[in-house]
Amino acid sequence: MKTHSFLALWLIVYSMNSHAESIRVVTETTAYSYMKEGKVAGPATEVVELSLKKAGIVDYSINIYPWARSYDLALKEANVLIYLIARTPSRETDFKWVGELSKPQCFLVKLKERTDIKANKLEDTKHYSIGVVRNDVRHQFLQQRKLTNLSISSQQSDSFRQLVNHQLDLIVLFDADMPRLCQQQSFDCNKLEKLFLLNELSNGIYMAFSKQTPDSLVKQTQDAFEKLKAEGLVKKIIERPPCHAKRR
């Protein structure tokens, strides 16, 4: 009898797993997510993987893409987990939010040597070119404020390179990304100047599922993340000094 019961239970579990959908985990290159030895790594990646493991989810893949592609996948397809996505009112109903990973500050940045550039608020930047990443929160934010002088790139490293080469006046950067970008360009970060903090963009960055993902899967991951957070692991991992990414 015990053997039959065990066999029946095994068949149920096997059947559930065989029909389970694989999770596509996507992000972009940041200080918290990057390629290392041919694998996606970084503090945020570690938290995501621990959350999935604790939730009992083992069938998943993680990929780094240009932000616009990752964002588009998470908007349109089922069973996609996107991480390091800013949570804003305009995005609130587009995703199923799992948990906050970090709360970096966002600044408008110029080269220190560009003493001709003077701005204390967004309205002062209308005559300057500003580099942004296609469809990320900074791009959307500046578009909503009717700024038309935007230079759009597929990834942040391209905008930063343009700034360093005097092809752009300004870029919008999260403070955590500055050391990584400077390292990639062999550029001295002391030559950068933060003009002012963008409070509206200095909110939390999250992990979130696409809207078409089953609620049961989302709940499993939310519960697992909250347990890691309660244990202090999320804070401990995210605040670990980052190993800044080399260019892929």
KAKABEL-V99547 format. One record per residue. N is the residue number from 1. RES is the residue in three letters. SS is DSSP state (H for helix, E for strand, L for the rest). OMEGA is omega in radians with two decimals (none if undefined). Layout:
n={N	N}
res={RES	RES}
ss={SS	SS}
omega={OMEGA	OMEGA}
//
This chain:
n={1	2	3	4	5	6	7	8	9	10	11	12	13	14	15	16	17	18	19	20	21	22	23	24	25	26	27	28	29	30	31	32	33	34	35	36	37	38	39	40	41	42	43	44	45	46	47	48	49	50	51	52	53	54	55	56	57	58	59	60	61	62	63	64	65	66	67	68	69	70	71	72	73	74	75	76	77	78	79	80	81	82	83	84	85	86	87	88	89	90	91	92	93	94	95	96	97	98	99	100	101	102	103	104	105	106	107	108	109	110	111	112	113	114	115	116	117	118	119	120	121	122	123	124	125	126	127	128	129	130	131	132	133	134	135	136	137	138	139	140	141	142	143	144	145	146	147	148	149	150	151	152	153	154	155	156	157	158	159	160	161	162	163	164	165	166	167	168	169	170	171	172	173	174	175	176	177	178	179	180	181	182	183	184	185	186	187	188	189	190	191	192	193	194	195	196	197	198	199	200	201	202	203	204	205	206	207	208	209	210	211	212	213	214	215	216	217	218	219	220	221	222	223	224	225	226	227	228	229	230	231	232	233	234	235	236	237	238	239	240	241	242	243	244	245	246	247	248}
res={MET	LYS	THR	HIS	SER	PHE	LEU	ALA	LEU	TRP	LEU	ILE	VAL	TYR	SER	MET	ASN	SER	HIS	ALA	GLU	SER	ILE	ARG	VAL	VAL	THR	GLU	THR	THR	ALA	TYR	SER	TYR	MET	LYS	GLU	GLY	LYS	VAL	ALA	GLY	PRO	ALA	THR	GLU	VAL	VAL	GLU	LEU	SER	LEU	LYS	LYS	ALA	GLY	ILE	VAL	ASP	TYR	SER	ILE	ASN	ILE	TYR	PRO	TRP	ALA	ARG	SER	TYR	ASP	LEU	ALA	LEU	LYS	GLU	ALA	ASN	VAL	LEU	ILE	TYR	LEU	ILE	ALA	ARG	THR	PRO	SER	ARG	GLU	THR	ASP	PHE	LYS	TRP	VAL	GLY	GLU	LEU	SER	LYS	PRO	GLN	CYS	PHE	LEU	VAL	LYS	LEU	LYS	GLU	ARG	THR	ASP	ILE	LYS	ALA	ASN	LYS	LEU	GLU	ASP	THR	LYS	HIS	TYR	SER	ILE	GLY	VAL	VAL	ARG	ASN	ASP	VAL	ARG	HIS	GLN	PHE	LEU	GLN	GLN	ARG	LYS	LEU	THR	ASN	LEU	SER	ILE	SER	SER	GLN	GLN	SER	ASP	SER	PHE	ARG	GLN	LEU	VAL	ASN	HIS	GLN	LEU	ASP	LEU	ILE	VAL	LEU	PHE	ASP	ALA	ASP	MET	PRO	ARG	LEU	CYS	GLN	GLN	GLN	SER	PHE	ASP	CYS	ASN	LYS	LEU	GLU	LYS	LEU	PHE	LEU	LEU	ASN	GLU	LEU	SER	ASN	GLY	ILE	TYR	MET	ALA	PHE	SER	LYS	GLN	THR	PRO	ASP	SER	LEU	VAL	LYS	GLN	THR	GLN	ASP	ALA	PHE	GLU	LYS	LEU	LYS	ALA	GLU	GLY	LEU	VAL	LYS	LYS	ILE	ILE	GLU	ARG	PRO	PRO	CYS	HIS	ALA	LYS	ARG	ARG}
ss={L	H	H	H	H	H	H	H	H	H	H	H	H	H	H	H	H	H	L	L	L	L	E	E	E	E	E	L	L	L	L	L	L	E	E	E	L	L	E	E	E	L	H	H	H	H	H	H	H	H	H	H	H	H	L	L	L	L	L	E	E	E	E	E	L	L	H	H	H	H	H	H	H	H	H	H	L	L	L	E	E	E	E	E	E	E	L	L	H	H	H	L	L	L	E	E	E	E	E	E	E	E	L	L	L	E	E	E	E	E	E	L	L	L	L	L	L	L	L	L	L	H	H	H	H	L	L	L	L	E	E	E	E	L	L	L	H	H	H	H	H	H	H	H	L	L	L	L	L	E	E	E	E	L	L	H	H	H	H	H	H	H	H	H	L	L	L	L	L	E	E	E	E	E	H	H	H	H	H	H	H	H	H	H	L	L	L	L	H	H	H	E	E	E	E	E	E	L	H	H	H	L	L	L	E	E	E	E	E	E	L	L	L	L	H	H	H	H	H	H	H	H	H	H	H	H	H	H	H	H	L	L	H	H	H	H	H	H	L	L	L	L	L	L	L	L	L	L}
omega={3.14	-3.14	3.13	3.14	3.14	-3.14	3.13	3.12	-3.13	3.14	3.10	-3.13	-3.14	-3.14	3.13	-3.10	-3.09	3.13	-3.11	3.11	3.04	3.12	3.03	3.13	-3.06	3.08	3.05	3.10	3.09	3.05	-3.09	-3.09	-3.07	3.10	3.08	-3.14	3.07	-3.09	3.07	-3.08	3.13	-3.09	-3.12	3.10	3.13	3.12	3.12	-3.11	3.10	3.12	3.14	3.13	-3.13	3.11	3.14	-3.13	-3.08	-3.11	3.14	3.04	3.12	3.12	3.01	3.10	2.88	-3.01	-3.09	3.14	3.12	-3.12	-3.13	3.09	-3.11	3.10	-2.91	-3.01	3.10	3.04	3.05	3.06	3.11	3.12	-2.97	3.09	3.13	3.13	-3.11	3.12	-3.10	-3.14	-2.94	-3.07	-3.12	-3.06	3.00	-2.94	-3.10	-3.11	-3.11	-3.14	-3.08	3.11	-3.13	3.09	-3.07	-3.06	2.90	-2.96	3.05	2.99	-3.10	-3.11	-3.13	-3.11	3.11	-3.12	-3.13	3.14	3.10	3.13	-3.06	-3.11	-3.13	-3.02	-3.01	-3.10	3.13	3.06	-3.08	3.13	3.12	3.08	-3.06	3.03	3.06	-2.98	3.14	3.07	-3.13	-3.12	-3.10	3.06	-3.13	3.12	2.99	3.04	-3.05	-3.07	-3.03	3.03	-2.96	3.11	3.13	3.11	-3.01	-3.12	3.12	3.11	-3.12	3.11	3.12	3.10	-3.12	-3.12	3.09	3.08	3.08	3.08	-3.01	2.91	3.11	-3.03	2.89	-3.05	-3.10	-3.09	-3.05	-3.14	3.14	-3.11	3.10	3.13	-3.13	-3.09	-3.05	-3.06	3.14	-3.12	3.11	3.11	3.07	3.08	3.05	-3.13	3.09	3.14	3.03	-3.05	-3.09	-3.12	-3.11	3.08	-3.08	2.95	-2.87	2.79	-3.06	3.08	3.00	-3.03	-3.09	-3.14	-3.14	-3.13	-3.12	3.13	3.11	-3.11	3.09	-3.08	3.08	-3.13	3.14	3.12	-3.13	3.08	3.09	3.13	3.13	3.11	-3.14	-3.07	-3.12	3.14	-3.11	-3.11	-3.09	-3.10	3.08	3.11	-3.05	2.98	-2.97	-3.00	2.90	3.13	-3.11	none}
//
